[in-house]
Amino acid sequence: MGDPRERLAALSRPASPGWDPQDAAEITRLRARELELAQAIVTHAYWSEFAPADVLAARDALKRHHEQQIADASS
């Protein structure tokens, strides 16, 4: 894909099945919102309560909290 025209064509393809090239503005808006939310989560003051070495484990536990609640409720 060294040809600039090929790269441009690849950029104009839908990001996901079911999306048309006309949906590019919506895809761009959703990706920008996703980035904004990810930055807000990662830089939130809550994470400063953890030692740097423990942040990854804390984020993983938070991500899996809902799964654990469901497992606890079913047992």
LINSULCOR-V57478 format. One line per field, one symbol per residue. psi: psi as a letter, one per 20 degrees, with the letter a starting at -180 (. if undefined). A space follows every 50 residues. Layout:
BEGIN
psi = ???
END
This chain:
BEGIN
psi = lhphhggghhhiqqhqqipqhijhgggggghggggggghhghjqhgiiiq qhiigghggggghjggghggghhi.
END
